């Protein structure tokens, strides 16, 4: 009877489908074929993955008194991505938090030492079909008049 229970447990586990997925985000500008970019993360169902891609920008901080030299604090700019999956392969729920930030070129606030920062965030929960692209939305690119469309494709790894 123990062998039967073990075999039943193994078969049930095998029938659940894949648990590890490649989640690919594609960024494209509407109406343009060039400038398309993609990032991918591997996510285990029930877990999360995160990715940070970009630069660190030095920002001078005000010294406590004028005899001290300037000190710098570094701010991360670029792409930050968080993705989590839950549920079975035929009904996957994807939570995405995506943010893009940039330093506005050539513009500083009067009276401040630091640069002007632009930041856009997309925070969304979606039911995603495995193997098919799903458009999550469009965001304005920080510091520009351009937009990017964000699509996601989830594919089983194993």
C-alpha positions as CSV (number, residue, x, y, z in Angstrom):
1,X,0.0,0.0,0.0
2,X,2.9,2.4,0.7
3,X,4.2,1.7,-2.9
4,X,0.8,2.6,-4.3
5,X,0.6,5.8,-2.3
6,X,4.2,6.8,-3.4
7,X,3.4,6.0,-7.1
8,X,0.1,8.0,-6.9
9,X,2.0,11.0,-5.4
10,X,4.6,10.9,-8.1
11,X,2.0,10.7,-10.9
12,X,0.0,13.6,-9.4
13,X,3.2,15.7,-9.2
14,X,4.1,14.9,-12.8
15,X,0.6,15.9,-14.0
16,X,0.8,19.3,-12.5
17,X,2.9,20.6,-15.4
18,X,5.9,22.8,-15.4
19,X,6.9,24.8,-12.3
20,X,9.8,26.8,-13.6
21,X,9.2,29.5,-16.3
22,X,11.2,31.9,-18.4
23,X,9.4,35.3,-18.2
24,X,10.4,37.6,-21.1
25,X,9.5,41.3,-21.1
26,X,9.7,43.0,-24.5
27,X,9.9,46.8,-24.7
28,X,9.0,48.4,-28.0
29,X,8.0,51.8,-29.3
30,X,4.5,51.8,-30.9
31,X,4.8,52.1,-34.7
32,X,8.5,51.5,-34.8
33,X,10.4,48.2,-35.4
34,X,13.8,49.4,-34.3
35,X,14.7,50.1,-30.7
36,X,13.1,46.9,-29.4
37,X,14.7,45.3,-26.3
38,X,14.0,42.4,-24.1
39,X,14.9,41.1,-20.7
40,X,14.2,37.7,-19.3
41,X,14.2,36.2,-15.8
42,X,13.7,32.6,-14.6
43,X,10.9,32.3,-12.1
44,X,9.8,29.2,-10.1
45,X,6.0,29.1,-9.6
46,X,5.3,30.5,-6.1
47,X,8.6,32.4,-6.1
48,X,9.9,35.7,-7.5
49,X,12.8,37.1,-9.5
50,X,14.2,40.6,-9.6
51,X,16.5,42.4,-12.0
52,X,18.3,45.8,-11.9
53,X,19.9,47.1,-15.0
54,X,21.4,50.6,-15.3
55,X,23.9,53.0,-13.8
56,X,24.8,54.6,-10.6
57,X,24.7,58.4,-10.8
58,X,26.8,60.5,-8.3
59,X,25.0,63.3,-6.6
60,X,26.9,65.8,-4.5
61,X,25.6,66.2,-0.9
62,X,25.7,69.4,1.1
63,X,28.6,69.2,3.6
64,X,27.8,69.9,7.2
65,X,30.1,72.9,7.3
66,X,31.9,74.7,4.5
67,X,35.4,73.4,5.6
68,X,34.4,69.8,4.7
69,X,34.9,68.5,1.1
70,X,31.9,67.5,-1.0
71,X,30.6,64.0,-0.5
72,X,28.7,62.0,-3.0
73,X,25.7,59.7,-2.8
74,X,25.0,57.3,-5.6
75,X,21.5,56.9,-7.1
76,X,20.5,53.9,-9.2
77,X,19.0,54.8,-12.5
78,X,17.7,52.5,-15.3
79,X,15.4,49.5,-15.2
80,X,14.2,47.7,-12.0
81,X,12.0,44.7,-12.5
82,X,10.2,42.4,-10.0
83,X,8.2,39.4,-11.2
84,X,6.4,36.7,-9.3
85,X,4.3,33.7,-10.5
86,X,1.8,31.6,-8.7
87,X,-0.8,29.0,-9.7
88,X,-0.8,26.1,-12.1
89,X,0.6,26.3,-15.6
90,X,-2.8,26.7,-17.2
91,X,-3.8,29.5,-14.9
92,X,-0.7,31.5,-14.0
93,X,-0.9,34.7,-12.2
94,X,2.0,37.1,-12.8
95,X,2.7,40.1,-10.6
96,X,5.0,42.6,-12.3
97,X,6.5,45.7,-10.8
98,X,8.6,47.6,-13.3
99,X,10.2,51.0,-12.9
100,X,12.4,53.0,-15.2
101,X,14.3,56.1,-14.1
102,X,16.7,58.5,-15.7
103,X,18.5,61.8,-15.1
104,X,17.1,64.6,-17.1
105,X,19.9,65.9,-19.3
106,X,21.0,69.5,-18.9
107,X,18.4,70.5,-16.4
108,X,19.0,71.3,-12.7
109,X,16.7,72.9,-10.2
110,X,17.9,76.3,-9.2
111,X,19.4,76.3,-5.7
112,X,19.8,72.5,-5.6
113,X,23.0,70.5,-6.1
114,X,21.4,67.3,-7.5
115,X,20.1,66.5,-10.9
116,X,16.5,66.3,-11.8
117,X,15.3,62.7,-11.8
118,X,12.5,61.2,-14.0
119,X,10.8,58.0,-12.8
120,X,7.9,55.8,-14.2
121,X,6.4,52.7,-12.5
122,X,4.1,50.0,-13.8
123,X,2.6,47.7,-11.1
124,X,0.2,45.1,-12.4
125,X,-1.2,41.7,-11.7
126,X,-2.3,39.6,-14.8
127,X,-3.4,36.1,-15.7
128,X,-0.9,35.1,-18.4
129,X,-1.3,32.5,-21.1
130,X,1.7,30.2,-21.4
131,X,3.6,30.7,-24.7
132,X,1.6,33.7,-25.9
133,X,2.6,37.4,-25.7
134,X,0.4,39.6,-23.5
135,X,0.6,43.4,-23.6
136,X,0.8,44.7,-20.0
137,X,0.6,48.4,-20.9
138,X,2.5,51.4,-22.1
139,X,4.6,53.8,-20.1
140,X,6.1,57.2,-20.8
141,X,9.9,57.1,-20.9
142,X,11.3,59.3,-18.2
143,X,12.6,62.7,-19.4
144,X,11.4,62.2,-23.0
145,X,8.2,62.5,-25.0
146,X,8.4,58.8,-26.1
147,X,6.4,55.9,-25.0
148,X,7.2,52.2,-24.7
149,X,4.8,49.3,-24.9
150,X,5.5,46.4,-22.5
151,X,4.6,42.9,-23.4
152,X,5.3,39.6,-21.5
153,X,5.7,36.0,-22.7
154,X,5.9,33.1,-20.2
155,X,7.4,29.9,-21.4
156,X,8.0,26.7,-19.4
157,X,11.6,25.7,-18.7
158,X,10.9,22.4,-17.0
